[in-house]
Amino acid sequence: MNLQEYLRGRRLITDGAMGTYYEKKYGDTVLFPEEENLLHPDRIRDIHLEYLHAGARLLRTNTFATDPVFVPDVKKRLDGLRAGYAIAETAVDKFREDTGCAEDIYIAADFGPIGELEEQSTAEVLDDYRQMCDVFLDCGATVFVFESQRDDKYVKQLADHVKARCPEAFVLVQFTFDKSGYTRAGLSVRRINESMAAPDADSIDAYGYNCGVEAGHLLQLLQSQPPYCRKFFSALPNAGYPLSLRGRTIYTENEQYFVKKSVEIAALGVDIIGGCCGTTPGYIRDLKQALEGVTRGSRQVVSVPAAHLQKLSGDDGKPLQSDAFMDKLKNGKKPVIVEMDPPFNGDISKVLAGAGKLAAAGADLLTLSDSPMARARMDAGALAAKLIREVGIPVMPHIACRDRNIIGLRGMLMGDHMNDIRQLLIVTGDPVARDARGSISGVFDMNSIRLMEYVTHMNEELYPDDPLHFGGALNYHGANPDAIIRRMEKKIEAGCEYFLTQPIYSDEDVERIAYIQKALEGRTKICCGIMPLVSYKNAMFLHNEMAGIHIPEEILAKYDPDMTREAAQAVAVEISLELAGKLSDIADAYYFMTPFNRADLICEIIAGLK
């Protein structure tokens, strides 16, 4: 009987955790238990057998992390998938031989979170995973589980692919939420419910939740937000929350509580139920026994809401900040962006005074760097809020992924919005210097593209009428301009509205920007970066010490070690205006980087543009 028919008449119990149970049973002998498909297949088979004897009738293959991110070697990856499916088949055959069991047992081709390498395009990611699906289909798989997903970016296309090759296949997609009801990509339970009810999700037979939370919190999520469609529904909570002890992850032994809450979950009309991280065959055995005689409840389904969250606004009911900068950018008026550096200490007097001068000179937007070169400066978001309040000019803080985990990033973004910030520059961030490694850790929970996707989801969820706009950095110096363009396209797809370039000095730089702009065919805006050179020493330092910056000899020749500050500034203004003229047909905005926060210099350049 196929799985669709099975579920119309009864509830299906899955296995529990493979990874955490493997570590508990055998110790952390390998980094990933998936490696054991090829090294010690008997160990994996024995765990499958334990779950079958406990009452599980859906086995997930031990292939959760057998993907391009963790196993980049294609042959090894595909061999691991084949081995994982074969081991599960062997376990089922052995179980039937030992017990004489004639019940329906299903093997699910299991995928963990769909990962993408930074340089991969969407099409390349899909090609990799379609190939993996094909391997399972060739093995005879008819059940596919995509578990612990953070978003729906790829699963619908992959479900379509599976169904195109095997129309009778069953596809289950499970999402991972935290206690507040959000995935790691910032999607809420409501958004996932909407997505799974949409017509483009017709190839997905079932969806639900796994991992992330324990049974009690998963019950609360299900009670607070019923689904919007009558697809089969799954729930696989964790066995509590983990504790890290001497480098090992330990889960509380709480079988009675887990089973009690799981029975309450099942009563909500859940069709597929089992366990995730921390659960063992004992959990599944007790759950099966507790569910005997417990009827599957009728699941409540609600209509997709016509309206979402209300607009967040000030006390007067008006938006907190206008979008004058975006209006100029979109209407071809070449706004002026000026970057300043937050101080290393607590003295903001120079930045505050400079911001006032730049606002009076006609700058449209200030931008503040986020501890560039991994050297700690004052928090860019907090300083931006101060400048907005006291100067009244819009400010765009940079956000680097280096220093904050997802929790910190989300909290910071909500605080920035509360403080009237509406523009962000999202960057991956400079790495921690080699000599500081070991004492300072880079976080990098996300790269710039993932964070852009996250902010886009936050806008849809929290700020649909008053969004956070964001741009990205464009380092155009790479050897392969087409690779640069592909990365820009991924950022545009993630919601990036404009790009701020590295400093431009040469005619070759101008030509490279023109090439990139033409290739993107008006799909984004490019804010061309100009960094004035304030002295001979400054020019020589940038030319010789800063990777990716090349200053032509004809520009360097205009400076000499003995020139006065005033003379050097006059040359800096002249060169900057000359570069602006060369970029006038290319630049959608001018982006001036203020050397040593010398606002007077930038004010003089802005005056020369008018």
LOROKE-982686 format. One line per field, with one value per residue (C-alpha): residue in three letters; chain; x, y, z. Coordinates in steps of 0.5 Angstrom, whole numbers, always signed. Layout:
N
aa: [ALA_...] .
ch: [A_...] .
X: [X_...] .
Y: [Y_...] .
Z: [Z_...] .
This chain:
610
aa: [MET_ASN_LEU_GLN_GLU_TYR_LEU_ARG_GLY_ARG_ARG_LEU_ILE_THR_ASP_GLY_ALA_MET_GLY_THR_TYR_TYR_GLU_LYS_LYS_TYR_GLY_ASP_THR_VAL_LEU_PHE_PRO_GLU_GLU_GLU_ASN_LEU_LEU_HIS_PRO_ASP_ARG_ILE_ARG_ASP_ILE_HIS_LEU_GLU_TYR_LEU_HIS_ALA_GLY_ALA_ARG_LEU_LEU_ARG_THR_ASN_THR_PHE_ALA_THR_ASP_PRO_VAL_PHE_VAL_PRO_ASP_VAL_LYS_LYS_ARG_LEU_ASP_GLY_LEU_ARG_ALA_GLY_TYR_ALA_ILE_ALA_GLU_THR_ALA_VAL_ASP_LYS_PHE_ARG_GLU_ASP_THR_GLY_CYS_ALA_GLU_ASP_ILE_TYR_ILE_ALA_ALA_ASP_PHE_GLY_PRO_ILE_GLY_GLU_LEU_GLU_GLU_GLN_SER_THR_ALA_GLU_VAL_LEU_ASP_ASP_TYR_ARG_GLN_MET_CYS_ASP_VAL_PHE_LEU_ASP_CYS_GLY_ALA_THR_VAL_PHE_VAL_PHE_GLU_SER_GLN_ARG_ASP_ASP_LYS_TYR_VAL_LYS_GLN_LEU_ALA_ASP_HIS_VAL_LYS_ALA_ARG_CYS_PRO_GLU_ALA_PHE_VAL_LEU_VAL_GLN_PHE_THR_PHE_ASP_LYS_SER_GLY_TYR_THR_ARG_ALA_GLY_LEU_SER_VAL_ARG_ARG_ILE_ASN_GLU_SER_MET_ALA_ALA_PRO_ASP_ALA_ASP_SER_ILE_ASP_ALA_TYR_GLY_TYR_ASN_CYS_GLY_VAL_GLU_ALA_GLY_HIS_LEU_LEU_GLN_LEU_LEU_GLN_SER_GLN_PRO_PRO_TYR_CYS_ARG_LYS_PHE_PHE_SER_ALA_LEU_PRO_ASN_ALA_GLY_TYR_PRO_LEU_SER_LEU_ARG_GLY_ARG_THR_ILE_TYR_THR_GLU_ASN_GLU_GLN_TYR_PHE_VAL_LYS_LYS_SER_VAL_GLU_ILE_ALA_ALA_LEU_GLY_VAL_ASP_ILE_ILE_GLY_GLY_CYS_CYS_GLY_THR_THR_PRO_GLY_TYR_ILE_ARG_ASP_LEU_LYS_GLN_ALA_LEU_GLU_GLY_VAL_THR_ARG_GLY_SER_ARG_GLN_VAL_VAL_SER_VAL_PRO_ALA_ALA_HIS_LEU_GLN_LYS_LEU_SER_GLY_ASP_ASP_GLY_LYS_PRO_LEU_GLN_SER_ASP_ALA_PHE_MET_ASP_LYS_LEU_LYS_ASN_GLY_LYS_LYS_PRO_VAL_ILE_VAL_GLU_MET_ASP_PRO_PRO_PHE_ASN_GLY_ASP_ILE_SER_LYS_VAL_LEU_ALA_GLY_ALA_GLY_LYS_LEU_ALA_ALA_ALA_GLY_ALA_ASP_LEU_LEU_THR_LEU_SER_ASP_SER_PRO_MET_ALA_ARG_ALA_ARG_MET_ASP_ALA_GLY_ALA_LEU_ALA_ALA_LYS_LEU_ILE_ARG_GLU_VAL_GLY_ILE_PRO_VAL_MET_PRO_HIS_ILE_ALA_CYS_ARG_ASP_ARG_ASN_ILE_ILE_GLY_LEU_ARG_GLY_MET_LEU_MET_GLY_ASP_HIS_MET_ASN_ASP_ILE_ARG_GLN_LEU_LEU_ILE_VAL_THR_GLY_ASP_PRO_VAL_ALA_ARG_ASP_ALA_ARG_GLY_SER_ILE_SER_GLY_VAL_PHE_ASP_MET_ASN_SER_ILE_ARG_LEU_MET_GLU_TYR_VAL_THR_HIS_MET_ASN_GLU_GLU_LEU_TYR_PRO_ASP_ASP_PRO_LEU_HIS_PHE_GLY_GLY_ALA_LEU_ASN_TYR_HIS_GLY_ALA_ASN_PRO_ASP_ALA_ILE_ILE_ARG_ARG_MET_GLU_LYS_LYS_ILE_GLU_ALA_GLY_CYS_GLU_TYR_PHE_LEU_THR_GLN_PRO_ILE_TYR_SER_ASP_GLU_ASP_VAL_GLU_ARG_ILE_ALA_TYR_ILE_GLN_LYS_ALA_LEU_GLU_GLY_ARG_THR_LYS_ILE_CYS_CYS_GLY_ILE_MET_PRO_LEU_VAL_SER_TYR_LYS_ASN_ALA_MET_PHE_LEU_HIS_ASN_GLU_MET_ALA_GLY_ILE_HIS_ILE_PRO_GLU_GLU_ILE_LEU_ALA_LYS_TYR_ASP_PRO_ASP_MET_THR_ARG_GLU_ALA_ALA_GLN_ALA_VAL_ALA_VAL_GLU_ILE_SER_LEU_GLU_LEU_ALA_GLY_LYS_LEU_SER_ASP_ILE_ALA_ASP_ALA_TYR_TYR_PHE_MET_THR_PRO_PHE_ASN_ARG_ALA_ASP_LEU_ILE_CYS_GLU_ILE_ILE_ALA_GLY_LEU_LYS] .
ch: [A_A_A_A_A_A_A_A_A_A_A_A_A_A_A_A_A_A_A_A_A_A_A_A_A_A_A_A_A_A_A_A_A_A_A_A_A_A_A_A_A_A_A_A_A_A_A_A_A_A_A_A_A_A_A_A_A_A_A_A_A_A_A_A_A_A_A_A_A_A_A_A_A_A_A_A_A_A_A_A_A_A_A_A_A_A_A_A_A_A_A_A_A_A_A_A_A_A_A_A_A_A_A_A_A_A_A_A_A_A_A_A_A_A_A_A_A_A_A_A_A_A_A_A_A_A_A_A_A_A_A_A_A_A_A_A_A_A_A_A_A_A_A_A_A_A_A_A_A_A_A_A_A_A_A_A_A_A_A_A_A_A_A_A_A_A_A_A_A_A_A_A_A_A_A_A_A_A_A_A_A_A_A_A_A_A_A_A_A_A_A_A_A_A_A_A_A_A_A_A_A_A_A_A_A_A_A_A_A_A_A_A_A_A_A_A_A_A_A_A_A_A_A_A_A_A_A_A_A_A_A_A_A_A_A_A_A_A_A_A_A_A_A_A_A_A_A_A_A_A_A_A_A_A_A_A_A_A_A_A_A_A_A_A_A_A_A_A_A_A_A_A_A_A_A_A_A_A_A_A_A_A_A_A_A_A_A_A_A_A_A_A_A_A_A_A_A_A_A_A_A_A_A_A_A_A_A_A_A_A_A_A_A_A_A_A_A_A_A_A_A_A_A_A_A_A_A_A_A_A_A_A_A_A_A_A_A_A_A_A_A_A_A_A_A_A_A_A_A_A_A_A_A_A_A_A_A_A_A_A_A_A_A_A_A_A_A_A_A_A_A_A_A_A_A_A_A_A_A_A_A_A_A_A_A_A_A_A_A_A_A_A_A_A_A_A_A_A_A_A_A_A_A_A_A_A_A_A_A_A_A_A_A_A_A_A_A_A_A_A_A_A_A_A_A_A_A_A_A_A_A_A_A_A_A_A_A_A_A_A_A_A_A_A_A_A_A_A_A_A_A_A_A_A_A_A_A_A_A_A_A_A_A_A_A_A_A_A_A_A_A_A_A_A_A_A_A_A_A_A_A_A_A_A_A_A_A_A_A_A_A_A_A_A_A_A_A_A_A_A_A_A_A_A_A_A_A_A_A_A_A_A_A_A_A_A_A_A_A_A_A_A_A_A_A_A_A_A_A_A_A_A_A_A_A_A_A_A_A_A_A_A_A_A_A_A_A_A_A_A_A_A_A_A_A_A_A_A_A_A_A_A_A_A_A_A_A_A_A_A_A_A_A_A_A_A_A_A_A_A_A_A_A_A_A_A_A_A_A_A_A_A_A_A_A_A_A_A_A_A_A_A_A_A_A_A_A_A_A_A] .
X: [+0_+3_+4_-2_-7_-4_-5_-12_-13_-8_-3_+5_+10_+17_+24_+28_+34_+40_+46_+45_+43_+49_+54_+51_+51_+58_+61_+64_+68_+66_+65_+58_+55_+53_+60_+59_+55_+61_+65_+61_+54_+53_+52_+47_+43_+43_+40_+35_+33_+32_+28_+24_+23_+21_+15_+17_+14_+18_+25_+29_+36_+42_+44_+42_+48_+50_+50_+55_+56_+59_+61_+64_+66_+61_+62_+63_+57_+53_+56_+54_+47_+46_+49_+45_+38_+41_+43_+36_+33_+37_+35_+28_+29_+33_+27_+22_+26_+27_+20_+15_+12_+8_+6_+7_+14_+17_+24_+25_+30_+32_+35_+38_+37_+39_+45_+49_+56_+57_+59_+53_+48_+40_+40_+47_+44_+38_+42_+46_+40_+36_+42_+41_+34_+35_+40_+35_+29_+34_+35_+27_+25_+18_+18_+22_+23_+26_+27_+30_+29_+29_+26_+22_+27_+28_+24_+18_+22_+25_+18_+16_+22_+21_+14_+15_+20_+15_+8_+6_+12_+10_+14_+14_+18_+19_+21_+25_+22_+25_+21_+18_+16_+21_+26_+33_+31_+26_+20_+14_+9_+4_+9_+10_+3_+1_+7_+5_-2_+0_-2_+6_+6_+2_+7_+8_+4_+5_+9_+10_+15_+22_+27_+29_+24_+22_+15_+12_+14_+12_+5_+4_+6_+1_-4_-3_-3_-7_-5_-8_-9_-11_-4_-2_+2_+8_+11_+18_+20_+26_+28_+28_+34_+41_+47_+54_+58_+66_+65_+59_+52_+47_+39_+35_+32_+25_+21_+15_+14_+16_+11_+5_+6_+7_+0_-3_+0_-3_-10_-9_-10_-3_-2_+6_+9_+16_+22_+28_+35_+36_+30_+32_+29_+26_+22_+19_+17_+14_+10_+8_+5_+2_-2_-5_-12_-12_-16_-13_-16_-20_-15_-17_-16_-16_-17_-11_-12_-13_-9_-2_+1_-1_+4_+9_+8_+10_+5_+2_+0_+5_+11_+17_+22_+21_+24_+27_+34_+30_+26_+32_+35_+30_+28_+35_+37_+44_+43_+50_+52_+57_+61_+64_+67_+65_+70_+75_+73_+67_+68_+63_+64_+68_+62_+57_+60_+61_+54_+51_+56_+54_+47_+47_+52_+46_+48_+42_+45_+50_+53_+57_+62_+61_+68_+72_+78_+75_+78_+73_+69_+63_+57_+54_+47_+47_+51_+46_+40_+44_+45_+38_+35_+40_+42_+36_+39_+38_+43_+45_+49_+53_+52_+57_+56_+62_+60_+53_+49_+42_+39_+43_+42_+35_+35_+39_+35_+28_+32_+35_+28_+25_+30_+28_+33_+31_+37_+42_+49_+49_+56_+59_+65_+72_+75_+79_+86_+90_+94_+88_+85_+84_+82_+77_+72_+68_+61_+59_+52_+50_+54_+51_+46_+43_+42_+39_+34_+33_+32_+27_+23_+23_+20_+14_+13_+14_+15_+10_+9_+15_+21_+28_+32_+38_+44_+50_+58_+61_+68_+69_+76_+76_+79_+73_+67_+62_+63_+62_+56_+53_+54_+51_+45_+44_+44_+39_+35_+35_+32_+38_+36_+43_+51_+56_+63_+70_+74_+74_+81_+83_+79_+80_+76_+70_+70_+69_+63_+60_+61_+58_+52_+51_+50_+45_+41_+38_+36_+39_+43_+50_+53_+60_+65_+70_+75_+79_+86_+88_+96_+102_+103_+95_+96_+102_+99_+92_+96_+101_+98_+90_+88_+84_+86_+90_+91_+94_+101_+98_+94_+100_+104_+100_+102_+109_+111_+112_+105_+101_+95_+91_+94_+93_+86_+85_+88_+83_+77_+80_+81_+74_+70_+74_+72_+65_+65_+68_+62_+56_+53_+54_+53_+46_+49_+56_+58_+64_+68_+71_+78_+79_+72_+74_+67_+70_+73_+67_+62_+67_+66_+59_+59_+63_+58_+52] .
Y: [+0_+7_+12_+16_+10_+8_+15_+16_+10_+11_+15_+13_+13_+15_+13_+18_+21_+18_+23_+24_+17_+14_+19_+16_+9_+9_+16_+21_+17_+20_+28_+26_+19_+19_+17_+11_+9_+7_+5_+1_+0_-5_+0_+4_-2_-4_+3_+2_-5_-2_+3_-2_-7_+0_+0_+5_+4_+10_+9_+15_+14_+16_+21_+28_+31_+27_+34_+38_+43_+37_+32_+36_+30_+28_+21_+20_+24_+19_+13_+15_+16_+9_+6_+9_+7_+0_+0_+1_-4_-9_-7_-8_-15_-17_-15_-18_-25_-24_-22_-25_-18_-17_-9_-4_-1_+5_+8_+15_+18_+23_+30_+35_+43_+45_+48_+52_+54_+61_+61_+57_+60_+57_+53_+50_+48_+45_+41_+38_+36_+34_+29_+27_+25_+21_+17_+15_+14_+9_+6_+5_+10_+13_+17_+23_+27_+34_+36_+41_+46_+54_+56_+54_+56_+50_+45_+46_+45_+39_+36_+38_+34_+28_+27_+28_+22_+18_+21_+16_+18_+22_+28_+31_+37_+39_+46_+48_+53_+56_+57_+64_+61_+63_+59_+61_+64_+69_+65_+65_+59_+63_+64_+57_+55_+60_+57_+50_+52_+55_+52_+52_+47_+42_+37_+37_+31_+33_+38_+39_+41_+37_+39_+46_+45_+40_+37_+42_+48_+45_+43_+51_+53_+48_+50_+58_+57_+52_+50_+53_+46_+39_+36_+31_+34_+31_+33_+30_+34_+34_+31_+37_+42_+40_+41_+42_+38_+37_+38_+33_+35_+32_+31_+31_+24_+26_+20_+21_+28_+27_+22_+26_+32_+28_+25_+31_+33_+27_+29_+35_+31_+30_+24_+23_+23_+21_+24_+28_+30_+27_+21_+14_+7_+8_+14_+11_+5_+9_+13_+8_+4_+11_+12_+5_+6_+14_+16_+21_+28_+32_+37_+45_+48_+56_+60_+64_+71_+77_+82_+81_+85_+92_+98_+100_+108_+113_+116_+121_+115_+117_+113_+114_+116_+118_+114_+120_+117_+111_+116_+119_+113_+110_+116_+117_+124_+121_+122_+123_+118_+119_+114_+116_+111_+111_+112_+107_+111_+114_+121_+122_+130_+130_+125_+129_+135_+132_+129_+136_+139_+134_+135_+142_+141_+136_+129_+125_+119_+118_+111_+108_+102_+96_+95_+94_+90_+87_+92_+94_+101_+104_+100_+103_+102_+106_+111_+112_+112_+118_+122_+121_+124_+130_+132_+129_+126_+119_+114_+107_+103_+97_+90_+85_+78_+77_+79_+76_+70_+70_+71_+78_+80_+79_+83_+88_+89_+90_+95_+99_+99_+102_+107_+110_+106_+104_+103_+98_+96_+88_+85_+79_+82_+82_+76_+76_+78_+71_+74_+74_+68_+63_+69_+73_+68_+70_+68_+68_+64_+67_+71_+77_+73_+69_+75_+79_+73_+74_+81_+80_+75_+80_+86_+81_+79_+85_+91_+90_+98_+101_+96_+96_+97_+94_+95_+90_+91_+91_+89_+89_+88_+80_+77_+74_+79_+74_+71_+78_+79_+72_+73_+80_+76_+72_+78_+82_+75_+76_+83_+87_+94_+97_+96_+101_+99_+99_+106_+107_+111_+108_+108_+101_+101_+105_+100_+94_+98_+99_+92_+90_+95_+93_+85_+87_+90_+95_+90_+94_+101_+102_+107_+109_+109_+115_+116_+122_+122_+127_+127_+123_+119_+117_+115_+111_+107_+106_+104_+99_+96_+96_+89_+91_+98_+100_+108_+110_+113_+119_+120_+119_+123_+129_+128_+130_+129_+136_+139_+143_+140_+145_+144_+136_+137_+142_+136_+131_+135_+136_+128_+126_+131_+129_+121_+123_+126_+120_+116_+121_+116_+110_+112_+111_+115_+118_+114_+118_+115_+120_+120_+121_+123_+130_+132_+139_+136_+132_+138_+142_+136_+136_+143_+142_+137_+142] .
Z: [+0_-2_+4_+2_+3_+9_+12_+10_+15_+21_+24_+22_+27_+25_+28_+33_+32_+29_+30_+37_+39_+35_+39_+45_+43_+40_+42_+38_+34_+27_+26_+22_+23_+16_+14_+18_+12_+8_+14_+19_+16_+21_+26_+22_+21_+28_+30_+24_+27_+34_+32_+28_+34_+38_+33_+28_+21_+18_+17_+15_+11_+15_+10_+13_+12_+6_+2_-3_+3_+8_+2_-3_-7_-12_-12_-5_-4_-8_-6_+1_-1_-4_+2_+6_+3_+2_+9_+11_+6_+10_+16_+14_+11_+17_+22_+18_+18_+25_+27_+21_+21_+15_+17_+12_+13_+9_+8_+7_+3_+8_+6_+12_+11_+4_+4_-2_-3_-3_-10_-13_-17_-15_-21_-19_-12_-15_-20_-15_-11_-17_-18_-11_-12_-18_-14_-9_-14_-18_-11_-11_-6_-6_+0_+1_+7_+7_+14_+19_+13_+15_+8_+2_-3_-6_-4_-8_-14_-12_-10_-17_-20_-16_-18_-25_-25_-20_-20_-14_-9_-3_-1_+6_+8_+15_+18_+24_+29_+35_+41_+38_+32_+27_+23_+22_+16_+19_+17_+22_+23_+19_+13_+12_+13_+7_+3_+4_+2_-4_-11_-13_-7_-10_-11_-3_+0_+7_+12_+19_+24_+27_+31_+34_+40_+45_+45_+50_+46_+39_+42_+43_+36_+33_+38_+37_+29_+26_+18_+12_+8_+9_+7_+12_+18_+22_+28_+31_+37_+40_+47_+51_+50_+50_+55_+52_+57_+56_+48_+48_+47_+52_+52_+58_+60_+60_+56_+60_+59_+52_+51_+55_+50_+44_+45_+46_+39_+36_+39_+34_+28_+27_+22_+22_+29_+32_+35_+33_+37_+43_+42_+43_+41_+48_+47_+40_+44_+50_+45_+41_+47_+49_+43_+42_+43_+42_+36_+31_+32_+27_+25_+25_+19_+18_+12_+10_+13_+8_+12_+16_+21_+22_+20_+25_+26_+30_+35_+30_+26_+20_+18_+22_+17_+9_+4_+0_-1_-5_-8_-11_-13_-16_-20_-23_-19_-17_-9_-5_+0_+5_+9_+16_+21_+28_+34_+37_+44_+46_+43_+38_+37_+31_+28_+30_+28_+21_+20_+21_+16_+11_+12_+11_+5_+2_+3_+2_+7_+12_+12_+18_+18_+22_+26_+19_+19_+25_+29_+35_+34_+37_+35_+28_+29_+36_+33_+27_+32_+35_+29_+26_+33_+33_+26_+23_+17_+15_+17_+14_+19_+16_+19_+19_+20_+23_+30_+32_+31_+29_+35_+36_+29_+29_+36_+33_+27_+31_+35_+29_+26_+33_+32_+25_+21_+15_+11_+12_+8_+9_+9_+11_+14_+14_+18_+25_+24_+24_+30_+34_+32_+39_+43_+38_+34_+28_+28_+21_+23_+16_+10_+7_+2_+8_+12_+6_+5_+13_+13_+7_+11_+17_+12_+10_+17_+21_+17_+10_+10_+13_+11_+12_+5_+4_+0_-1_-2_-9_-10_-17_-17_-18_-24_-27_-27_-29_-23_-19_-23_-21_-14_-15_-18_-12_-8_-12_-12_-4_-4_-5_-8_-9_-9_-6_-10_-7_-9_-16_-19_-26_-33_-32_-26_-30_-35_-31_-27_-34_-36_-30_-30_-37_-36_-30_-35_-30_-25_-19_-18_-17_-12_-15_-9_-9_-4_-4_-2_+3_+3_-1_+5_+5_-3_-2_+4_+0_-6_-3_+3_+2_-2_-8_-9_-15_-16_-23_-23_-26_-20_-15_-19_-17_-9_-6_+1_+2_+0_+5_+8_+4_-3_-2_-1_-7_-11_-7_-9_-16_-17_-14_-19_-25_-23_-21_-29_-32_-28_-29_-34_-30_-23_-20_-14_-11_-5_-2_+3_+8_+10_+17_+18_+14_+13_+10_+5_+3_+3_-2_-7_-6_-7_-14_-16_-16] .
